Amino acid sequence: MDKKHIEKIQEQYKKQSPEMYNESVELTLPFFILHKKIYEGGNEILTNNYKLNQTELDVLANLYYLGGENFSLTPTKLYEHMLFSSGGMTKVLKKLEEKKLIKRVDNPEDKRSKLVQITQEGKDITSNSLKEILSYEESIFSKLDEKERHTLKELLLKAL
């Protein structure tokens, strides 16, 4: 989607809903279009190349990066890092276990519970899929030079 198309959408929005239009729309519309492009591109990579979805990768990445030397977390700790219900977590963990990307192991600190641990195959898929997604994202941001990237980063952080 090019700049003229986005500007046309903004003008149509302004014309149809002038009472709701404000200058932030000029920022949020391109932001959401960019977010959608990044998300959908990453999702396509995951679906086509790894038979995963974004949520499954998020679980694997949390185990990979936050799981310590054993690459494992309690289901509660894992849930705290995610943005969905505990019931949803149970379904995702079950799917990942069926795919042999995670396994349940004894918790040495609490014999009543199990830890969720990423398998070697899960580590490989996490690493490879993230490399591919980051390469895709790099292709999107390659249009910006170093100064523009720094400015964009600073502006996004300031808005947050």
N, C-alpha and C positions, 0 to 999 in steps of 0.2 A: 504494500500500500504506500503510495507516494504522498508527498507533502500537499499537493493540490487536492487529492482525494480527502485527506483529513480536514483540510480547510473548508472544503465543500460540506462535509458532515457538520462541522462546527457552525457554519453559516445557517444551515438548515435547522439545527438545534436552536440557534439564536432567534431565527425567524418564527419558528413554531412555539417556542416557550420563552419569550423574552423576560417574563417575570422570574424565571428560574436561572437564566443564563447569567454567569458572572465570569470574570477573568480566569478563575481557577479551572474552568472547563477547557481552556486552551492548554492547560498543563496536564490535566487528568486524562483527557481523551488520548493524546499520543502515549501517555504513560501506560494506560490500560491496553492499548493496541500492542505496544511493545511487550508488555507482560504476557499477553495472550500468545504472541508470536514465540516468545521464549518458552513458555509452558507447553504449548502444543508441539513445538519442535522437539523438546526434550521428551515429551510423552510418546511421540512417534518413534524416536530412537529406542526408548525402553520397550515399547510394545513390539516393534518389528524385529529388533535385534536381541532382546533379552527376555521377552515374554513376561515383563513386569509392568506395574503401574507406578505412578509417582509415590503413592503411600508406601508401597512395598520397598521401594528404594530408600525412602526416608527412614524406615525401620532399620534396614540393613546399614545405612550410613551412620545412624546413631550407634549401632552396635560396633561398627568398624572404628569410628572416631572417638566415641565416648566410653567404650566398653573396657578400657584398660588393657593390661597385658594379656588377659584371657578373652578379650573381645566379647564380654558378656555383661548383661545387666539384669536386674530383677524386672519382672513385668511392670511393677509399679514405677521404677526409675525410668524405664523406657516410655511408659505412658505419660510421665511428667514432661518429657521432651517432645511429645507429639500433640497434635491439635485435633484429636477426635476422641470419641467415647471409649470407655474401657471395653464395652461390648464390641465395638469396631476393632479394637486392638486384638481381641481374642480371635476374630475372624481372619485378620491379616496374618497373625502369627501362625494360625493353622494352615493357611495357604502356603506360607513360606516354609513351614515344616514339611508339608507334602512335596514341595519342590526341592527339598533337601538343602535349602539355603541357610536354615537355622536348625538348631536342636535344643532340647531341654536337658540341662545338666544339674546335678545336685548342687545345692548351695552350701558351701562349707561353713558359712556363718549361721545358717538357719536350716536345720534338717527337715523342717516342715515345708519348705518351699523349693522351687526350682529356679534356676537362672535360664535366661534365653541367651544362647551363644551362636554367633555366626559361624558357619562351616567354612572350610577352605574354598569350596565352590562359591559360597556366598561372598567371601572376600574378593575372589577373582571377578565375579560379576559386578560387585560394587565398584571396584577400582576401574574396570574396563568401561562400564557404563558412564561413570562420572567423567572419565577422560573424554569419552565421545561427546557427552553433553557439554562439557566445558569447551571443547573444540568448536562445537556448533555455536555456543554463546560468543566465543571469540570472533567467529566469522561475522556475527551481528555487530559487535562493537569495534571491529577492525576499521570501520568507516571514521572512527574518531582518532585524532592524534593523542599523544600522551597528555598534553595540556588540557584538551577537551575531556578526556577521561577523568583526570584529576578534578576538574571543575564539576563535572557531573556527579562524581562521588561526593564531593564536599556539599553540593547543593542537596543531594538526596539525604545525606546525614543531617544536614541542617533542618530539612523539612521533618525528619523523624524526631 
